[in-house]
Amino acid sequence: MWSSGVAVVIPCHKVTKHILPLLECIGPLVDRIYCVDDCCPDGSGDLVERACGDPRVVVVRNAVNLGVGGAVMHGYERAIADGATVMVKLDGDGQMDPSLIDVFVAPILAGDADYTKGNRFFDLRGISAMPLLRRIGNLGLSFMAKASTGYWDVFDPTNGYTAIHAAIARRLPLEAISKRYFFESDILFRLNVMRAKVVDIPMDSRYADEVSGLKVSKIIGEFLAKHMRNACKRVIYNYYLRDLNMASIELLVGLPMLVFGALFGFFHWLHAAEEGLFTPLGTIMLAALPMMLGLQLLLAFLSHETSAMPRHALHPLLTRYPSGALPPVA
């Protein structure tokens, strides 16, 4: 029986050292805990079934390894099918403090947010506890994610400590969301297209002897390509397919002007340098004017972008409709 409607989803892959102590720390607010054994070679699911006596714990098994994103989506599907109201995602390696579950869930249950996520950069004093490479990588990824997701007021996009309302998760294309480490940013992109409200929750991370599978040097290129793809898709969805406003025109006019001015100026500068000639003043103005105007229009577009983020939670409206009455977001 559900009382609070809160479920916890824990992807389990090579976490046999940390999973049992983590389960012991999950408080009474949580009605059900889904440990998703992502084809773990160490038998995480078997360990939980054998050694954990908590009746709230349910082991969900993946026949093949789907990656952390795929495991979380499987857990979401199971929790939604069982009637959960809010799903909290915890990592199984002990980095996330279970005592914060109440803090992550409260804004959603109060109708003030659709999705909450941790932010390890809120308290500048606590950043020093984060390994230097991870700190630099997360800062870089955060700036890329702001452009691709449209949530300019949130930070730390790769933070996996999250909570989501079931009415919002039900409309996400769970099968299309990235299955690996990009899934947190991919969810944010799709939430923005849906116009869901996202709230950052200040938190500290705990770094002990766990080994992170996220290597910044290996994923930076992949993340950059995916962020660029999502940024283009989001802009097209939000500014040209679903709406058309002054920001749409500013981008449509400003970007070509800036590109034209830069290419025109570079071509004539290169030609003058090869010929040993001075570039005529008129040619300089033909390059500088569209660049300045284009830059001004792009700044106006960015001003609209940073002020047009979702301000109201969406799930109170969605819960008024019967299940399946509204189509999922593409």
Stockholm file with secondary structure:
# STOCKHOLM 1.0

chainA/1-330         MWSSGVAVVIPCHKVTKHILPLLECIGPLVDRIYCVDDCCPDGSGDLVERACGDPRVVVVRNAVNLGVGGAVMHGYERAIADGATVMVKLDGDGQMDPSLIDVFVAPILAGDADYTKGNRFFDLRGISAMPLLRRIGNLGLSFMAKASTGYWDVFDPTNGYTAIHAAIARRLPLEAISKRYFFESDILFRLNVMRAKVVDIPMDSRYADEVSGLKVSKIIGEFLAKHMRNACKRVIYNYYLRDLNMASIELLVGLPMLVFGALFGFFHWLHAAEEGLFTPLGTIMLAALPMMLGLQLLLAFLSHETSAMPRHALHPLLTRYPSGALPPVA
#=GR chainA/1-330 SS CCSSCEEEEEEESSCTTTHHHHHHTCCTTCSEEEEEECSCTTCHHHHHHHHCCCTTEEEEECSSCCHHHHHHHHHHHHHHHTTCSEEEECCTTSCSCGGGHHHHHHHHHTTSCSEEEEETTSSGGGGGGSCHHHHHHHHHHHHHHHHHHCCTTCCCTTCCCEEEEHHHHTTSCTTTSCSSTTHHHHHHHHHHHHTCCEEEEECCCCCSSCCCSCCHHHHHHHHHHHHHHHHHHHHHIIIIISCCCHHHHHHHHHHHHHHHHHHHHHHHHHHHHHHTCCCCHHHHHHHHHHHHHHHHHHHHHHHHHHHCSCCSCSHHHHTTSCTTSSCCCC
#=GC SS_cons         CCSSCEEEEEEESSCTTTHHHHHHTCCTTCSEEEEEECSCTTCHHHHHHHHCCCTTEEEEECSSCCHHHHHHHHHHHHHHHTTCSEEEECCTTSCSCGGGHHHHHHHHHTTSCSEEEEETTSSGGGGGGSCHHHHHHHHHHHHHHHHHHCCTTCCCTTCCCEEEEHHHHTTSCTTTSCSSTTHHHHHHHHHHHHTCCEEEEECCCCCSSCCCSCCHHHHHHHHHHHHHHHHHHHHHIIIIISCCCHHHHHHHHHHHHHHHHHHHHHHHHHHHHHHTCCCCHHHHHHHHHHHHHHHHHHHHHHHHHHHCSCCSCSHHHHTTSCTTSSCCCC
//
